[in-house]
Amino acid sequence: MLSLLITRLSNNRIAIALCNVFIMALPISLLATFCNLLEIFAFRMEWLSFAETIGNVGRLTAHIFPILINIYMAMYLSDTHRLPKSATIACSLVAFFIVSYQWTFISTVIPLPNSFAVALLSAFMTSTLISIINRTKLMHVDLSSSVVDNSLKVLACYILSLTSIVLVSSFIKVMIMPTFSLYNWFPVLNPLDFTDAMIYEFIRSILWSFGINGHNVLHTYKSELYDITVANIEAWRNSGDALNIISANFYDFFTGMGGSGNTFSLVVCMLLFAKNRGYKTLAKAVFILALFNINEPLLFGIPIIFNPIMLVPFILVPQVSLVIAYFSFWIGWVEPINEVNSWLLPPLLSGYLSTGGTAGGVILQIVILVVGVAMYYPFFKIMDTRSEGIDVTRIFNRRFFVNSDMAVKSKLASFIPSMQSNLQAQRNVERLNAEGEMILYYQPQVDVKNGQIVGMEALLRYRTHNGDILPPTFIQSFSQLQMMPELDYWVIEQAIQATSPYSSRPGFLLSINVSSDTILTKGFVKYLDKLIIGSSLKYEQIEIEITEELLVSDEVMTAEVINQLRTLGVSVALDDFGTGFSSLAYLSRYDFDKIKVDRSLIQKLDTARGKELLRIVVELGKVTNAKLVVEGVETHEELQYISSLGVRYVQGFYYYKAMPLDNIVTLMDAERVVV
């Protein structure tokens, strides 16, 4: 069931759009929250003028968030439908403002639209209508027509789309909603009743689940509760009246620690249990904000909003927290809240101050936090496991600092849809573990002048329980899960351990292909150094093969690693030379001991163009003074031509296929082989 849900999410263009949009808008949320914190700090320091200014900036920034959501969604959908971007955004914004004012979805603080749902819906409806109308024969832009005619068609298309949205909205508002008013759907709630408190908390969580600010929609309830709370505390102080269990801060301090959904429990859960590096980083980044009950970065960063996996605990945790808190007060284990404090007070401190400086409030909050962590854990574990190998920080970096365009074609453009690829990769790895084992084969490298084996490359293979030997088609799954370092380390350890007994043979050389993820791992060179020291092999008997992918990843760090390896005495070979568009550029930047020409360059030797291309590549390789090895040599004709170019070393089926180490040892021991 979960797999089906994730699969549908992965292929749902609306889900992909929502993920992209909220990630793009996240910096605005962060900016607003930092302004709020600065305002509080400035007031504490009595910098009143600065506090007022930064507070206004924060409130204005927060209020333009829905507007940006509308703009980003319009941008995304205009790319999807191939519509003029600026005109689509303008039309979407106008529709958003008109519909919001029609329905009074306007902030009471700053007169701007504040509904996420309307922001998204207006952008979606606008772009969809424009796309439909634009495809009609009457409105379709014809390049053979004049500029004036096409401009009029575009203008008419957008006006018609906007008019349609406004008319439909007006019809619903005037003809339907008087009978089915939105607020008539909400029950009349008694602010002091336990059952009504559960209903209020449930409605608030549901609204936030769809990006609608529950506090704004239910502000009349919260305002009434605030007035009742102030009067009740005043009566308690003056005449000793009993304190109400439910008060204005009851929700802030016991069902909303860290923000709606009691998400401080989720932050703690992520810090303690997250295996995904991106989630761990996100938890550290939002921890301070969560202390002050600000959780927008968490809502949009995991995300929680529009995420069917995380919405379950997001709704349930506050309900359970409310029950625990209510009955703790009712039984008398904890003193009722006896003063009104700011909702920004951190957990534990808020429990202590709100209950008159008693430890009971602190203990109650700790219990609720622990229960919340336990409830969030199984759902977060699903996200964490399915997202292993996806780095949210890389996604954010790509969105904020690298590419301002939204990826509309790739399912990996956002975070939740990426889980489907990870889920499939995990299944592949689990199936491999269940149905067989990894083994190493070795393919000799041969000196064409005398037919002697001058080295061998360790190659990963998979052996099923039936004894079938399969090529490593599974490597992509390990890469998807960011498990390449583990796989490479296994190969390196096994290869060095297996070949160590043969280190005394003259000219022995072991070549190991290492992925870019592994080589750039901190401490890789020290790790390799330790393995070699613990074996009988010498440094000069080890060769590390790298690909152009590594050279592109991080040139500075790559150069440092190559220098460290060569300083040890380990050879460095450039693998798959000639396949990358920038391979030639790297020949002048790095010192390689060996260059391995890719098999793809000799597959067309039956043509004059193919022969000339290989000749040029070989000549370029010779300029570096590195040894040249041509891979994939399979026929006598290929060998003859390669030899005529002055290439001395080859690797391929013409001489030997990849084989178990024992077979190579037998070859090396034969009288015709001298190593």
Protein Blocks (a to p, Z undefined) as FASTA:
>chain_A
ZZmmmmmmmmmmklmmmmmmmmmmmmmmmmmmmmmmmmmmmmmnopaklmmmmmmmmmmm
mmmmmmmmmmmmmmmmmmmnopafklmmmmmmmmmmmmmmmnopacfkbccdfbfklmmm
mmmmmmmmmmmmmmpmklpccfkbcfklmmmmmmmmmmmmmmmmmmmmmmmmmmmmmmmg
fklmpccddfkbmklmmmmmmmmmmmmmnopafklmmmmmmmmmmmmmmmmmmmmmmnop
acdfbdfklmmmmmmgoiahilmmmmmmmmmmomblklmmmmmmmmmmmmnopaklmmmm
mpmnhpaklmmmmmmmmmmmmmmmmmmmmnopaccdfbdcdfkbcghjlmmmmnoopakl
mmmmmmmmmmmmmmmmmmmmmmmmmmgoiafklmmmmmmmmmmcdcfkbmklpmklmmmm
mmmmmmmmmmmmmnmccdddddddddfknopafbdcdddddddfkopacdffklmmmmmn
opmmmmmmmmmmmmmmmmmmmmmpghiacdddddfklmmpghklmmmmmmmmmmmbdfkl
pccdddfklmmmommlmmmmmmmmmmnopacddehihjamklmmmmmmpccfbdcddfkl
mmmmmbmklmmmmmmmmmmmmmnopacddehiabfklmmmmmmnopabdcdjkloccddf
klmmmmmmpmkbcZZ
